[in-house]
Amino acid sequence: MRRMIFSALVGVAVTLTLAAPARADTADQAKIQTVLDLQATPHTLDQAHPSAAVSGKVTDQATGNPVPNAPVNLGANGGSVNATAVTDQAGEFTATYTVNTRPYVDDSAHTVSAYVYETDEFLPSDSKVVVFTVNTTPTRLTLTADRSKADYGQPIKLSGTLTASGAAVSGKTVTITPSPDYPASCNVYDTAPVTASVRSDGTFSTTVKPRCGVLSYTASLTAQGWYEQASATTGGTRIRQAVDIQIGPAITKDGNVNVSGSIHERYAFGSFKGRTILLQYSPGSYAKASGKWTTKKTLKIQYDNSFHYSFPHFNQSGYWRAQIAASGNTLAATSPVKKAWRWNTHFAGVKLSTKKTTFRHKLTIGGQLIRSVATNHGNSYKQIGFAKQRVQIGFTCNNRKNVWYTDNGWVTTDSHGRFKKTIRAYCTGKMFVIYWGGSDTYRTDSKNLPITVKG
């Protein structure tokens, strides 16, 4: 660069030639370009040898001489390593790489690398990436069920072992999942897994209560720490199905007992058509059955899993239940006990005002209607007059023995169950009173009262 400078002293112009400014990379040219070499031993790591010695050397690219005091940064994947190091007088540094607690990730993730970062003395350089081969530990699971057949609600014990290279592994959690091979009739799906903790001797156990079908169980261990995943499966266990029976006995006012019900598998749709079911009866108080059961009828279950039977003129209140024997696929079952109850009624003191009269002559008929009621919390009973009940007056004629008439109508009992009604006589025959029964009482008829009618 040339500039003209005027001198005030001599009045002459002097031309000076000035040096150009220095280029920006001059300072970098004065720095050492480093070369970083990185090594590790061993390259293969396992549970017994989880660490490797990392060593490196920094040299001057221009001369090949070692570079002391060079700052080195280290980085790792799949493990840990010293974050920084400084080279010694020989340009060397050391560090340690240790595999993390989850070595089952892909081998390519286990690496270490280093670089020299730029300072006033050094230009940056990167090392090659050192890749480690990590060998996880093979594991082995066993699993057995303590029975191949079980009844509904019966626990099945599942037990097994966890080992690695023949040695017991403890402190792990094993997941056990049912694998149902259900017949088409099952209507539930036991698929929820359970867990079991592995004990110090490498064993584990738990119990399950499957409800239906044929189930096998699979124990599995996810890859944990150094241990590889593993699984084991039991053979199938067949579940004998629970059975539910519904029964509904009822007594009519005339004393007939009708027993009907249905039966089904608790968690399936199996058929009971043609199987035998027992209808059983027990007397007792209004509060409870006596506990002495008698089979009153053995019958076959119908195609729709229902059953029904009528006992004409049974005339006994009491308790009913149904029972079925076990089969290869179902358990024995007894229905809930059901009460079929009506209270006895009867007439007392029924009388005619006269036993002989003339045609259409008036006479009276009267008496009392009695019923039984519970006392002592249903454990005993007493008899009382049946108030506010309608009773019907009827008669038959001797010349028409198979026909009876009710022309004499109805009468309502008073607060003590008593009644009286004026009627007309039509023929020689018999008169009587009928109570047709109520919601919880039997029908009852009075005794026949003979009457002679002339004219």
Secondary structure by P-SEA (a helix, b strand, c coil): cbbbbbbccccbbbbbbbbcccccccccccccbbbbbbbbccccccccccbbbbbbbbbcccccccccbbbbbbbbccccccccbbbcccccccbbbbbcccccccccccccbbbbbbcccbbbbbccbbbbbbbbbbbbbbbbbccccccccbbbbbbbbbbcccbbbccbbbbbbbbccccccccccccbbbbbbbcccccccbbbbbcccbbbbbbbbccccccccccccccbbbbbbbbbbbbbbbbcccbbbbbbbbbbbcccccccccbbbbbbbbbbccccccccccccbbbbbccccccccccccccbbbbbbbbbbbcccccccccccccbbbbbbbccccccccccccccccbbbbbbbbbccccccccccccccccbbbbbbbcccccccccccccccbbbbcccccbbbbbbbcccbbbbccccccccbbbbbccbbbbbbcc
